[in-house]
């Protein structure tokens, strides 16, 4: 039964977007949480406005609870023995909500909230990965890229379209150093995103 279970895990790993899964062989996986600390620029003076956040698009390979890495030749793999405490896509949405709390005029709202939306925000995560651009033994560079699109709620007119990218080099080729690089990259991207949304011209 144990051999069958291991075989089933291997088959499931191969089926996910062609990625290679490096499962821990003995010890249980260590769990890690994203913790962004954002500092957005001061928003222009003016009344608050509601922003409806639409469903975030996230790359399938990095949306789950495994930490995605990209090798020199573009080969994708997951870090063995380490997982996010929740799916990365879920934590990203949670950190985005926290970044907007008390950070300016924009009030981020979700579908079902009894609040009028003046604008709609669509986030498309293009990259959320650790890139081994200097070889498999060197510290990787964590890359987080998010495209934000703002439209006016009443007529769907395009208000803004911008891409935010952060590249943070990990301090070492260890998970305990790679995860903080994710935190820093996400903090930078969300800080720029919040500042951009708060700067929407509402006149």
VENMOMO-V803684 format. One record per residue. RES is the residue in one small letter. SS is DSSP state (@ for helix, = for strand, . for the rest). OMEGA is omega in whole degrees, -180 to 180 (none if undefined). D_LAST is the distance of its C-alpha to the last C-alpha in Angstrom with 1 decimal. Layout:
# VENMOMO-V803684
RES_SS_OMEGA_D_LAST + RES_SS_OMEGA_D_LAST
This chain:
# VENMOMO-V803684
x_._-180_66.1 + x_@_179_64.6 + x_@_178_65.0 + x_@_-180_63.4 + x_@_180_60.4 + x_@_180_59.9 + x_@_180_60.3 + x_@_178_57.7 + x_@_-179_55.2 + x_@_179_56.0 + x_@_180_55.5 + x_@_-179_52.1 + x_@_-179_51.0 + x_@_-176_52.0 + x_._-176_50.1 + x_._172_46.7 + x_._177_45.1 + x_._-178_48.2 + x_._176_47.6 + x_=_-179_50.6 + x_=_-179_50.8 + x_._-175_52.7 + x_._175_53.8 + x_._-175_55.5 + x_._-175_59.2 + x_._-175_60.2 + x_._176_57.8 + x_._-177_54.9 + x_._172_51.4 + x_=_-178_49.5 + x_=_-178_46.1 + x_=_-179_42.9 + x_._174_39.5 + x_._180_36.1 + x_._-180_34.7 + x_._175_31.5 + x_._-173_30.4 + x_._174_26.9 + x_._-178_25.3 + x_._176_21.6 + x_._179_20.0 + x_._-178_18.2 + x_._176_14.6 + x_._179_11.9 + x_._180_11.8 + x_._-179_9.5 + x_._177_10.3 + x_._177_12.1 + x_=_-178_11.4 + x_=_180_14.3 + x_=_179_15.4 + x_=_178_18.5 + x_=_177_21.0 + x_._-178_23.1 + x_._-179_26.8 + x_._174_27.3 + x_=_-176_29.6 + x_._179_32.4 + x_._-176_35.4 + x_@_-175_38.4 + x_@_-177_40.7 + x_@_-175_38.8 + x_._-176_37.2 + x_._-176_40.3 + x_._177_42.0 + x_=_-174_43.9 + x_=_-174_42.8 + x_=_173_42.5 + x_=_177_44.0 + x_=_-178_44.1 + x_._-179_47.3 + x_._-178_47.9 + x_._179_48.8 + x_._-180_45.9 + x_._-180_48.0 + x_=_177_46.2 + x_=_176_47.8 + x_=_180_47.2 + x_=_180_48.3 + x_=_174_51.5 + x_=_-179_51.8 + x_=_178_48.1 + x_=_170_45.3 + x_=_-179_42.0 + x_._174_42.3 + x_._176_39.9 + x_._-178_38.6 + x_@_-180_36.3 + x_@_179_33.7 + x_@_180_33.8 + x_@_178_33.6 + x_@_179_30.7 + x_@_179_28.6 + x_@_-179_29.9 + x_@_177_29.0 + x_@_178_25.5 + x_@_180_25.0 + x_@_-178_26.5 + x_@_-178_24.4 + x_@_-177_21.2 + x_._178_22.8 + x_._-175_21.7 + x_._178_20.1 + x_._-176_16.5 + x_._-175_13.5 + x_=_176_14.2 + x_=_-177_16.8 + x_=_-180_19.0 + x_=_-179_20.7 + x_._178_23.5 + x_._-179_24.8 + x_._177_26.5 + x_._-179_24.4 + x_._-180_23.7 + x_._-180_20.0 + x_._178_17.1 + x_._176_15.5 + x_._-179_11.8 + x_=_175_12.9 + x_=_-179_16.4 + x_=_177_18.1 + x_=_178_21.4 + x_=_180_23.7 + x_=_180_26.7 + x_=_-179_29.3 + x_=_-178_31.3 + x_=_176_33.7 + x_=_-167_35.0 + x_=_174_38.5 + x_=_-174_41.0 + x_=_177_42.2 + x_._-176_45.7 + x_._-180_45.3 + x_._-180_48.2 + x_._-173_50.8 + x_._-178_51.6 + x_._-179_52.8 + x_._178_50.1 + x_._-179_47.0 + x_._174_44.3 + x_=_178_40.7 + x_=_-178_38.1 + x_=_175_35.3 + x_=_180_32.1 + x_=_-178_29.7 + x_=_174_26.6 + x_=_178_24.2 + x_=_178_20.7 + x_=_179_18.7 + x_=_175_15.3 + x_=_178_14.5 + x_=_-173_12.1 + x_._-172_14.5 + x_._-177_14.3 + x_._178_15.3 + x_._179_16.3 + x_._180_14.4 + x_=_180_14.9 + x_=_-180_12.0 + x_=_-180_14.6 + x_=_-175_18.4 + x_=_179_20.4 + x_=_180_23.9 + x_=_-179_25.0 + x_=_174_28.7 + x_=_177_30.9 + x_=_-178_34.7 + x_=_179_36.8 + x_=_177_40.5 + x_._-179_42.5 + x_._-178_45.0 + x_._178_47.9 + x_._176_49.0 + x_._-179_49.1 + x_@_-180_46.9 + x_@_175_46.5 + x_@_-179_44.9 + x_@_-179_42.9 + x_@_176_41.0 + x_@_177_39.6 + x_@_174_38.4 + x_@_180_36.5 + x_@_-179_35.0 + x_@_-179_33.9 + x_@_179_32.5 + x_@_178_30.5 + x_@_-179_29.3 + x_@_-178_28.0 + x_@_-178_26.3 + x_@_177_24.6 + x_@_178_23.6 + x_@_-180_21.9 + x_@_-180_20.3 + x_@_178_18.9 + x_@_180_17.5 + x_@_-180_15.9 + x_@_179_14.3 + x_@_-179_13.1 + x_._180_11.4 + x_._178_9.1 + x_._-177_5.7 + x_._-179_3.8 + x_._none_0.0
